[in-house]
């Protein structure tokens, strides 16, 4: 008799979290300190995202939040809502 095997892949609800980072740097035009967006980090927790930055040469980045959506903009900087990528479903 031939048995069927089924494999179920379950994702932890935090397995695909994306964390935002910020960078504090001197603005070359004004000489003042400005805050800039840094790279997005995929990690399972806030602490894991911080550790990733430290281990991968991104120690100058500060993890500051969870990315919940990406909304593209047109050339006039108006949001294109129908092209929004919603990551918030991972939080519920």
Backbone as JSON Lines, residues from 0, in Angstrom:
{"i":0,"aa":"X","n":[0.84,-1.17,0.0],"ca":[0.0,0.0,0.0],"c":[0.9,1.25,0.0]}
{"i":1,"aa":"X","n":[0.54,2.22,-0.8],"ca":[1.29,3.47,-0.92],"c":[0.73,4.5,0.05]}
{"i":2,"aa":"X","n":[1.58,5.01,0.9],"ca":[1.13,6.02,1.87],"c":[1.45,7.41,1.36]}
{"i":3,"aa":"X","n":[0.55,8.29,1.55],"ca":[0.8,9.69,1.22],"c":[1.37,10.39,2.44]}
{"i":4,"aa":"X","n":[2.33,11.21,2.21],"ca":[2.9,12.01,3.29],"c":[2.59,13.46,3.03]}
{"i":5,"aa":"X","n":[2.17,14.13,4.05],"ca":[1.86,15.54,3.96],"c":[2.76,16.31,4.9]}
{"i":6,"aa":"X","n":[3.28,17.38,4.42],"ca":[4.11,18.24,5.24],"c":[3.43,19.6,5.35]}
{"i":7,"aa":"X","n":[3.24,20.03,6.54],"ca":[2.62,21.33,6.78],"c":[3.71,22.3,7.21]}
{"i":8,"aa":"X","n":[3.79,23.39,6.52],"ca":[4.76,24.41,6.88],"c":[4.02,25.51,7.61]}
{"i":9,"aa":"X","n":[4.38,25.71,8.85],"ca":[3.74,26.73,9.67],"c":[4.75,27.85,9.9]}
{"i":10,"aa":"X","n":[4.27,29.05,9.78],"ca":[5.14,30.2,10.05],"c":[4.78,30.8,11.39]}
{"i":11,"aa":"X","n":[5.78,31.09,12.14],"ca":[5.59,31.87,13.35],"c":[5.11,33.23,12.9]}
{"i":12,"aa":"X","n":[4.16,33.84,13.6],"ca":[3.63,35.11,13.13],"c":[4.67,36.22,13.1]}
{"i":13,"aa":"X","n":[5.8,36.03,13.77],"ca":[6.86,37.03,13.76],"c":[8.02,36.66,12.84]}
{"i":14,"aa":"X","n":[7.9,35.56,12.11],"ca":[9.05,35.09,11.34],"c":[9.44,36.01,10.19]}
{"i":15,"aa":"X","n":[8.52,36.76,9.67],"ca":[8.83,37.62,8.53],"c":[8.72,39.1,8.88]}
{"i":16,"aa":"X","n":[8.95,39.45,10.12],"ca":[8.83,40.85,10.52],"c":[9.94,41.67,9.88]}
{"i":17,"aa":"X","n":[9.59,42.88,9.51],"ca":[10.56,43.81,8.95],"c":[10.69,44.98,9.91]}
{"i":18,"aa":"X","n":[11.91,45.29,10.27],"ca":[12.17,46.36,11.23],"c":[12.83,47.53,10.52]}
{"i":19,"aa":"X","n":[12.43,48.74,10.89],"ca":[13.02,49.94,10.31],"c":[14.17,50.41,11.17]}
{"i":20,"aa":"X","n":[15.1,51.1,10.53],"ca":[16.24,51.64,11.25],"c":[16.4,53.12,10.91]}
{"i":21,"aa":"X","n":[17.13,53.81,11.76],"ca":[17.45,55.21,11.49],"c":[18.93,55.44,11.7]}
{"i":22,"aa":"X","n":[19.42,56.48,11.05],"ca":[20.83,56.84,11.14],"c":[20.92,58.31,11.49]}
{"i":23,"aa":"X","n":[21.67,58.63,12.51],"ca":[21.93,60.02,12.87],"c":[23.28,60.39,12.25]}
{"i":24,"aa":"X","n":[23.29,61.45,11.44],"ca":[24.53,61.83,10.75],"c":[24.57,63.34,10.55]}
{"i":25,"aa":"X","n":[25.74,63.82,10.25],"ca":[25.91,65.25,9.99],"c":[25.48,65.56,8.57]}
{"i":26,"aa":"X","n":[24.6,66.54,8.43],"ca":[24.15,66.99,7.12],"c":[25.3,67.77,6.48]}
{"i":27,"aa":"X","n":[25.76,67.34,5.31],"ca":[26.9,68.02,4.7],"c":[26.6,69.47,4.28]}
{"i":28,"aa":"X","n":[25.34,69.8,4.06],"ca":[24.99,71.16,3.65],"c":[24.94,72.13,4.82]}
{"i":29,"aa":"X","n":[24.35,71.66,5.93],"ca":[24.15,72.57,7.07],"c":[25.14,72.35,8.2]}
{"i":30,"aa":"X","n":[25.74,71.18,8.25],"ca":[26.64,70.85,9.35],"c":[25.9,70.4,10.6]}
{"i":31,"aa":"X","n":[24.58,70.43,10.57],"ca":[23.77,69.99,11.71],"c":[23.53,68.5,11.67]}
{"i":32,"aa":"X","n":[23.1,67.96,12.8],"ca":[22.8,66.53,12.87],"c":[21.38,66.31,12.36]}
{"i":33,"aa":"X","n":[21.25,65.34,11.46],"ca":[19.95,64.98,10.88],"c":[19.7,63.5,11.11]}
{"i":34,"aa":"X","n":[18.43,63.14,11.03],"ca":[18.04,61.73,11.12],"c":[17.63,61.26,9.74]}
{"i":35,"aa":"X","n":[18.2,60.16,9.3],"ca":[17.91,59.58,8.0],"c":[17.35,58.17,8.18]}
{"i":36,"aa":"X","n":[16.57,57.71,7.21],"ca":[16.11,56.32,7.22],"c":[17.27,55.42,6.9]}
{"i":37,"aa":"X","n":[17.35,54.32,7.62],"ca":[18.38,53.32,7.36],"c":[17.78,52.13,6.63]}
{"i":38,"aa":"X","n":[18.52,51.05,6.53],"ca":[18.02,49.86,5.84],"c":[16.91,49.17,6.64]}
{"i":39,"aa":"X","n":[16.09,48.41,5.94],"ca":[15.07,47.58,6.56],"c":[15.7,46.24,6.89]}
{"i":40,"aa":"X","n":[15.47,45.76,8.11],"ca":[16.07,44.51,8.59],"c":[14.98,43.47,8.79]}
{"i":41,"aa":"X","n":[15.16,42.28,8.24],"ca":[14.23,41.18,8.5],"c":[14.75,40.39,9.69]}
{"i":42,"aa":"X","n":[13.9,40.22,10.69],"ca":[14.31,39.52,11.91],"c":[13.08,38.99,12.63]}
{"i":43,"aa":"X","n":[13.32,38.12,13.61],"ca":[12.2,37.53,14.35],"c":[11.8,38.35,15.56]}
{"i":44,"aa":"X","n":[12.65,39.3,15.97],"ca":[12.32,40.15,17.11],"c":[13.1,41.45,17.01]}
{"i":45,"aa":"X","n":[12.7,42.42,17.82],"ca":[13.39,43.7,17.86],"c":[14.85,43.49,18.26]}
{"i":46,"aa":"X","n":[15.06,42.68,19.28],"ca":[16.42,42.39,19.76],"c":[17.25,41.69,18.68]}
{"i":47,"aa":"X","n":[16.63,40.77,17.96],"ca":[17.32,40.08,16.88],"c":[17.73,41.07,15.77]}
{"i":48,"aa":"X","n":[16.89,42.04,15.49],"ca":[17.22,43.07,14.49],"c":[18.41,43.9,14.97]}
{"i":49,"aa":"X","n":[18.43,44.25,16.25],"ca":[19.56,45.0,16.81],"c":[20.85,44.17,16.71]}
{"i":50,"aa":"X","n":[20.76,42.9,17.05],"ca":[21.92,42.02,16.97],"c":[22.41,41.87,15.53]}
{"i":51,"aa":"X","n":[21.48,41.79,14.59],"ca":[21.84,41.69,13.18],"c":[22.67,42.91,12.77]}
{"i":52,"aa":"X","n":[22.23,44.09,13.17],"ca":[22.97,45.32,12.85],"c":[24.39,45.25,13.4]}
{"i":53,"aa":"X","n":[24.53,44.83,14.64],"ca":[25.86,44.77,15.26],"c":[26.78,43.75,14.57]}
{"i":54,"aa":"X","n":[26.22,42.61,14.2],"ca":[27.02,41.54,13.59],"c":[27.38,41.81,12.13]}
{"i":55,"aa":"X","n":[26.66,42.71,11.47],"ca":[26.83,42.9,10.03],"c":[27.3,44.29,9.63]}
{"i":56,"aa":"X","n":[28.05,44.93,10.5],"ca":[28.64,46.21,10.16],"c":[27.66,47.36,10.07]}
{"i":57,"aa":"X","n":[26.51,47.23,10.72],"ca":[25.5,48.28,10.7],"c":[25.29,48.87,12.1]}
{"i":58,"aa":"X","n":[26.35,48.87,12.9],"ca":[26.26,49.35,14.27],"c":[25.89,50.82,14.37]}
{"i":59,"aa":"X","n":[26.05,51.56,13.29],"ca":[25.66,52.98,13.26],"c":[24.16,53.16,13.1]}
{"i":60,"aa":"X","n":[23.44,52.07,12.82],"ca":[21.97,52.11,12.67],"c":[21.31,51.84,14.02]}
{"i":61,"aa":"X","n":[20.2,52.49,14.23],"ca":[19.4,52.26,15.42],"c":[18.04,51.7,14.98]}
{"i":62,"aa":"X","n":[17.67,50.52,15.48],"ca":[16.38,49.92,15.15],"c":[15.31,50.74,15.87]}
{"i":63,"aa":"X","n":[14.32,51.21,15.1],"ca":[13.34,52.12,15.7],"c":[11.88,51.73,15.52]}
{"i":64,"aa":"X","n":[11.58,50.65,14.82],"ca":[10.17,50.29,14.68],"c":[9.95,49.09,13.78]}
{"i":65,"aa":"X","n":[8.67,48.74,13.65],"ca":[8.25,47.64,12.79],"c":[7.62,48.24,11.53]}
{"i":66,"aa":"X","n":[8.06,47.76,10.37],"ca":[7.49,48.23,9.12],"c":[6.13,47.57,8.94]}
{"i":67,"aa":"X","n":[5.06,48.36,8.85],"ca":[3.72,47.8,8.71],"c":[3.15,47.95,7.3]}
{"i":68,"aa":"X","n":[3.71,48.85,6.49],"ca":[3.24,49.0,5.11],"c":[4.25,49.8,4.3]}
{"i":69,"aa":"X","n":[4.24,49.56,3.0],"ca":[5.02,50.36,2.06],"c":[4.05,50.92,1.04]}
{"i":70,"aa":"X","n":[4.07,52.23,0.88],"ca":[3.17,52.9,-0.05],"c":[4.01,53.66,-1.07]}
{"i":71,"aa":"X","n":[4.0,53.22,-2.32],"ca":[4.78,53.94,-3.33],"c":[4.14,55.3,-3.62]}
{"i":72,"aa":"X","n":[4.96,56.18,-4.2],"ca":[4.48,57.51,-4.55],"c":[4.71,57.77,-6.03]}
{"i":73,"aa":"X","n":[3.87,58.62,-6.62],"ca":[4.09,59.0,-8.01],"c":[5.13,60.11,-8.08]}
{"i":74,"aa":"X","n":[5.37,60.63,-9.27],"ca":[6.43,61.63,-9.44],"c":[6.15,62.93,-8.72]}
{"i":75,"aa":"X","n":[4.88,63.17,-8.34],"ca":[4.51,64.37,-7.58],"c":[4.43,64.08,-6.08]}
{"i":76,"aa":"X","n":[4.95,62.92,-5.69],"ca":[5.0,62.49,-4.3],"c":[3.61,62.26,-3.68]}
{"i":77,"aa":"X","n":[2.64,61.9,-4.53],"ca":[1.31,61.53,-4.04],"c":[1.28,60.01,-3.86]}
{"i":78,"aa":"X","n":[0.66,59.52,-2.77],"ca":[0.63,58.07,-2.53],"c":[-0.2,57.33,-3.57]}
{"i":79,"aa":"X","n":[0.26,56.15,-3.95],"ca":[-0.47,55.25,-4.85],"c":[-1.0,54.12,-3.96]}
{"i":80,"aa":"X","n":[-2.17,54.33,-3.4],"ca":[-2.69,53.41,-2.38],"c":[-3.03,52.02,-2.9]}
{"i":81,"aa":"X","n":[-3.41,51.9,-4.17],"ca":[-3.76,50.57,-4.67],"c":[-2.53,49.7,-4.9]}
{"i":82,"aa":"X","n":[-1.34,50.26,-4.77],"ca":[-0.1,49.49,-4.88],"c":[0.58,49.3,-3.51]}
{"i":83,"aa":"X","n":[-0.17,49.59,-2.46],"ca":[0.36,49.46,-1.11],"c":[0.66,48.0,-0.78]}
{"i":84,"aa":"X","n":[1.78,47.77,-0.13],"ca":[2.13,46.44,0.39],"c":[1.89,46.5,1.89]}
{"i":85,"aa":"X","n":[0.94,45.69,2.36],"ca":[0.53,45.71,3.77],"c":[1.2,44.57,4.53]}
{"i":86,"aa":"X","n":[2.07,44.94,5.47],"ca":[2.73,43.93,6.31],"c":[2.02,43.79,7.66]}
{"i":87,"aa":"X","n":[1.05,44.62,7.91],"ca":[0.37,44.65,9.21],"c":[-0.33,43.34,9.53]}
{"i":88,"aa":"X","n":[-0.69,42.53,8.53],"ca":[-1.38,41.26,8.79],"c":[-0.54,40.36,9.69]}
{"i":89,"aa":"X","n":[0.78,40.52,9.69],"ca":[1.64,39.7,10.54],"c":[1.48,40.04,12.03]}
{"i":90,"aa":"X","n":[0.97,41.22,12.31],"ca":[0.86,41.64,13.7],"c":[-0.42,41.17,14.37]}
{"i":91,"aa":"X","n":[-1.38,40.72,13.6],"ca":[-2.68,40.33,14.16],"c":[-2.77,38.83,14.36]}
